Amino acid sequence: MAAPFFSTPFQPYVYQSPQDAIIPFQILGGEAQVVQIMLKPQEKIIAKPGSMCFMSGSIEMENAYLPENEVGVWQWLFGKTITSIVLRNSGPSDGFVGIAAPYFARILPIDLAMFNGEILCQPDAFLCSVNDVKVSNMVDQRGRNVVASAEGFLRQKLSGQGLAFILAGGSVVQKNLEIGEVLAVDVSSIVAVTSTVNIQIKYNGPARRTMFGGDNAVTALLTGPGIVFIQSLPFHRFSQRIARAVTSPNMRENPKFFIQIAVFFFLAYVVIVSSLILTDV
C-alpha cells in the first residue's frame, strides 16, 4: 500500500554538537514543513516569534531579547521583530518542540561547523537554532551591491558552531562552486551562500527598471569557491502573484475605479492651480 501523502519524506536526523550533545530532529511535511526537535532536560532552542506549532507539556516558552543577536536597529527600521522566543525543557524527561514554517517553505538544516562557522542568508531566512548560533543583520558596504529593496540591501548572517534551520521557498537546489567558477542567479532566488563566495550585483537594463520593479531585473554573479543554496519560489514573488490575482479581477470588474482615480487627480490639479493663483494675487 502506498504511503499516505502526509508522511514525512525525510528520515529522523541526529545532530551531535561540538560538546558531544546528541539532539534528534525530524523534518515533517512536503511544502509547508515542520521541524520536530527532541530536547533533553534543560536543553533549549531559539526560534522566530510565532513559529512554535506544538510542544510537549514540559516545555516552557518565553519571549526574550537576545543581546548576542545584533538585530536591533536594522530589524526595527525595516519593520522586523527584534525579539526571539526561547523554548526550554524544564521537565525531568525528554520533550519535543514543533517549529513550523510561516509560509509554503522548506526547512533546511545547516550545521555551521561544516561551513567554517558562518553562512550568509536572505533576510528572514532564520527559523530556529540549537546550541551556539548567532544571528546578525548586515549591510553590504559596496555601493554597487546595494539593490533597491530590502531583499538586496539587508542580509542575515548566521555564525557559530551550532545547528540552524533556515527557510527556502519552492524547490531547493545546492550548487558547489569550484575555484573561479561563476554562477549567475536572480537575487531573490538566493537562499544562502558560504562566506567564501564572492557576490557582485549586475543590473539587467537601465536603473529605472530596477527602481520601479520588473522580474529578473537584478542578477547576482557568484564566484567560487563555496556552496550556494537556490530557491525556485521566493516568498515575495509568491506574494506578488497572489496580490495580482486578487486585485486585477476586481479592477476589471469595477470600471468606476479608473474614473475615481481620474477625478481624484483632476481635483488635486484644481486645488494646486487655485492655490498658486491665490498666492500671486
VMD Tcl script that draws the C-alpha trace (Angstrom):
set ca {
  {0.00 0.00 0.00}
  {1.33 3.44 -0.89}
  {2.42 5.74 1.89}
  {-0.07 8.49 2.80}
  {0.53 11.96 1.44}
  {1.22 13.46 4.86}
  {4.03 11.04 5.72}
  {7.44 12.60 6.18}
  {9.76 12.38 3.17}
  {12.80 12.51 5.44}
  {14.17 10.10 7.98}
  {14.95 11.36 11.50}
  {18.34 13.02 11.80}
  {20.74 13.15 14.72}
  {22.80 16.26 15.40}
  {25.94 15.98 17.50}
  {27.18 19.28 18.91}
  {30.88 20.10 19.48}
  {30.20 19.33 23.16}
  {29.07 15.80 22.11}
  {25.42 16.54 22.91}
  {23.06 14.41 20.81}
  {19.88 16.14 19.57}
  {17.49 14.20 17.29}
  {15.23 16.12 14.94}
  {12.86 15.30 12.11}
  {11.54 17.41 9.22}
  {7.86 16.70 8.56}
  {5.62 17.54 5.64}
  {6.09 18.43 2.00}
  {5.73 22.10 1.05}
  {4.89 23.87 4.32}
  {7.21 21.91 6.55}
  {7.58 21.47 10.31}
  {10.76 20.54 12.14}
  {10.33 18.49 15.32}
  {13.27 18.75 17.72}
  {13.79 16.50 20.74}
  {15.07 18.23 23.86}
  {16.60 16.65 26.94}
  {16.04 18.24 30.37}
  {17.32 21.84 30.50}
  {18.08 21.92 26.79}
  {16.68 24.82 24.79}
  {16.18 26.14 21.29}
  {15.81 29.70 20.00}
  {13.17 30.38 17.36}
  {11.50 33.16 15.42}
  {8.41 34.62 17.15}
  {5.18 32.98 16.03}
  {6.90 29.87 14.66}
  {6.02 27.49 17.50}
  {3.43 24.97 16.28}
  {3.28 22.39 19.10}
  {5.32 21.26 22.09}
  {5.23 18.77 24.94}
  {3.91 19.77 28.33}
  {7.34 20.09 29.90}
  {8.46 22.86 27.54}
  {8.44 26.44 28.81}
  {8.34 29.31 26.33}
  {9.38 32.91 26.90}
  {9.74 35.93 24.66}
  {13.17 37.48 25.14}
  {15.54 39.99 23.59}
  {18.91 38.39 22.97}
  {21.81 40.90 23.08}
  {24.11 38.48 21.25}
  {21.86 38.69 18.20}
  {22.64 42.03 16.59}
  {19.20 42.68 15.16}
  {18.16 45.90 16.88}
  {18.35 48.97 14.64}
  {18.21 47.45 11.16}
  {15.44 44.99 12.06}
  {13.40 47.83 13.54}
  {13.94 50.15 10.56}
  {12.67 47.50 8.13}
  {9.69 46.63 10.30}
  {11.07 43.34 11.61}
  {10.76 41.94 15.08}
  {13.74 42.33 17.41}
  {12.84 39.59 19.87}
  {13.09 35.81 19.84}
  {11.34 33.01 21.67}
  {13.28 30.65 23.91}
  {11.85 27.14 24.35}
  {13.37 25.21 27.27}
  {12.64 21.73 28.55}
  {12.16 22.25 32.28}
  {10.84 18.75 32.96}
  {12.67 15.66 34.24}
  {12.20 13.70 30.99}
  {12.74 14.28 27.29}
  {10.43 16.68 25.46}
  {9.84 17.88 21.93}
  {9.06 21.09 20.07}
  {7.50 21.54 16.64}
  {8.62 24.66 14.75}
  {6.62 25.47 11.61}
  {7.48 27.47 8.52}
  {5.39 30.67 8.33}
  {4.50 30.09 4.66}
  {4.86 27.44 1.94}
  {8.54 26.82 2.55}
  {11.02 24.04 3.03}
  {13.23 23.85 6.11}
  {16.96 23.36 5.60}
  {19.16 22.15 8.49}
  {22.51 23.94 8.45}
  {25.34 22.64 10.63}
  {27.51 25.75 10.87}
  {30.52 23.70 11.94}
  {30.55 22.21 8.42}
  {30.56 25.71 6.84}
  {33.52 27.14 8.76}
  {31.19 28.65 11.33}
  {29.50 31.21 9.07}
  {26.89 31.42 6.33}
  {25.16 34.39 4.66}
  {21.38 34.12 4.13}
  {18.48 36.04 2.67}
  {16.51 38.31 5.01}
  {14.20 36.44 7.41}
  {15.70 33.08 6.43}
  {16.41 32.12 10.05}
  {13.73 29.91 11.65}
  {15.31 28.40 14.78}
  {18.62 27.18 16.16}
  {20.19 24.77 18.62}
  {23.31 25.50 20.66}
  {25.84 28.11 19.54}
  {24.22 30.17 16.75}
  {24.43 33.96 16.46}
  {22.05 35.84 14.16}
  {23.10 39.25 12.87}
  {21.86 41.52 10.10}
  {24.47 43.15 7.93}
  {24.56 45.70 5.12}
  {26.83 45.37 2.10}
  {29.11 48.42 2.22}
  {29.88 48.25 -1.50}
  {27.59 50.67 -3.32}
  {27.38 48.58 -6.48}
  {25.87 45.71 -4.49}
  {23.04 47.78 -2.99}
  {19.69 46.83 -4.51}
  {16.59 48.99 -4.27}
  {14.73 46.59 -1.96}
  {15.12 45.11 1.48}
  {15.88 41.70 -0.08}
  {19.04 43.03 -1.73}
  {20.05 45.56 0.89}
  {19.67 43.74 4.19}
  {21.31 40.37 4.69}
  {21.26 37.88 7.51}
  {24.43 36.24 8.77}
  {24.48 33.09 10.89}
  {27.67 32.37 12.78}
  {28.81 29.93 15.44}
  {29.22 26.18 15.75}
  {25.62 25.12 16.32}
  {22.72 23.88 14.21}
  {20.47 26.39 12.43}
  {17.28 25.85 10.44}
  {16.57 28.24 7.57}
  {13.64 28.68 5.18}
  {13.51 28.35 1.40}
  {10.53 28.65 -0.94}
  {9.64 26.04 -3.55}
  {12.30 23.57 -4.61}
  {15.87 23.93 -3.34}
  {18.99 23.41 -5.43}
  {22.50 23.18 -3.99}
  {25.43 24.26 -6.17}
  {29.03 23.53 -5.24}
  {31.25 26.12 -6.93}
  {34.87 25.39 -7.72}
  {37.63 28.00 -7.51}
  {36.93 30.70 -10.08}
  {33.63 29.18 -11.20}
  {30.95 31.83 -11.85}
  {27.21 31.30 -11.40}
  {24.55 33.89 -12.30}
  {21.46 33.76 -10.08}
  {18.44 36.01 -9.68}
  {18.97 38.00 -6.48}
  {15.68 36.93 -4.92}
  {16.39 33.24 -5.59}
  {19.46 33.11 -3.35}
  {18.72 31.40 -0.03}
  {22.21 31.16 1.42}
  {25.87 31.22 0.42}
  {29.04 30.38 2.27}
  {31.39 33.18 3.27}
  {33.97 32.14 0.67}
  {31.67 33.03 -2.25}
  {32.23 36.46 -3.82}
  {28.99 38.28 -4.67}
  {28.65 41.01 -7.30}
  {25.42 42.64 -8.45}
  {24.59 43.09 -12.14}
  {21.71 45.29 -13.34}
  {19.93 43.89 -16.39}
  {18.88 47.12 -18.08}
  {18.57 50.76 -17.02}
  {18.49 51.68 -13.35}
  {14.90 52.98 -13.56}
  {13.69 49.47 -14.36}
  {15.27 48.24 -11.15}
  {13.79 51.09 -9.14}
  {10.24 50.59 -10.45}
  {10.19 46.81 -10.50}
  {10.46 44.07 -13.06}
  {11.23 40.37 -12.84}
  {14.87 39.33 -13.17}
  {15.93 42.99 -13.17}
  {18.92 42.27 -10.90}
  {21.28 39.32 -11.16}
  {23.93 38.21 -8.69}
  {27.23 36.93 -10.04}
  {28.59 34.36 -7.58}
  {32.23 33.36 -7.86}
  {33.56 30.27 -6.11}
  {34.82 28.51 -4.21}
  {31.85 27.81 -1.98}
  {28.32 26.46 -1.72}
  {25.12 28.18 -2.86}
  {21.54 27.27 -1.94}
  {18.96 28.40 -4.52}
  {15.16 28.53 -4.15}
  {12.71 28.28 -7.03}
  {9.89 30.33 -5.45}
  {10.95 33.27 -3.24}
  {8.29 34.42 -0.81}
  {8.00 37.96 -2.18}
  {7.48 36.60 -5.72}
  {4.81 34.24 -4.42}
  {3.05 37.06 -2.56}
  {3.17 39.31 -5.64}
  {1.42 36.67 -7.74}
  {-1.33 36.38 -5.13}
  {-1.72 40.17 -4.92}
  {-2.02 40.46 -8.70}
  {-4.57 37.64 -8.86}
  {-6.67 39.28 -6.14}
  {-6.58 42.90 -7.33}
  {-6.62 42.55 -11.12}
  {-10.08 40.92 -11.48}
  {-11.61 43.48 -9.13}
  {-10.21 46.33 -11.20}
  {-11.52 44.81 -14.43}
  {-14.97 44.22 -12.97}
  {-15.15 47.72 -11.50}
  {-14.64 50.31 -14.27}
  {-15.60 53.05 -11.82}
  {-12.20 52.52 -10.22}
  {-10.40 54.25 -13.11}
  {-12.99 57.05 -13.16}
  {-12.44 57.63 -9.46}
  {-8.69 57.87 -9.99}
  {-9.16 60.40 -12.82}
  {-11.49 62.51 -10.69}
  {-9.02 62.43 -7.80}
  {-6.12 63.71 -9.93}
  {-8.36 66.35 -11.53}
  {-9.43 67.70 -8.15}
  {-5.82 67.69 -6.95}
  {-4.82 69.65 -10.05}
  {-7.59 72.21 -9.44}
  {-6.53 72.67 -5.82}
  {-2.86 73.20 -6.73}
  {-3.64 75.69 -9.52}
  {-6.09 77.60 -7.31}
  {-3.55 77.89 -4.53}
  {-0.93 79.25 -6.97}
  {-3.35 81.86 -8.33}
  {-4.39 82.99 -4.86}
  {-0.74 83.25 -3.83}
  {0.06 85.54 -6.78}
  {-2.93 87.74 -6.01}
}
mol new
graphics top color blue
foreach p $ca { graphics top sphere $p radius 0.5 }
foreach p [lrange $ca 0 end-1] q [lrange $ca 1 end] { graphics top cylinder $p $q radius 0.2 }
display resetview
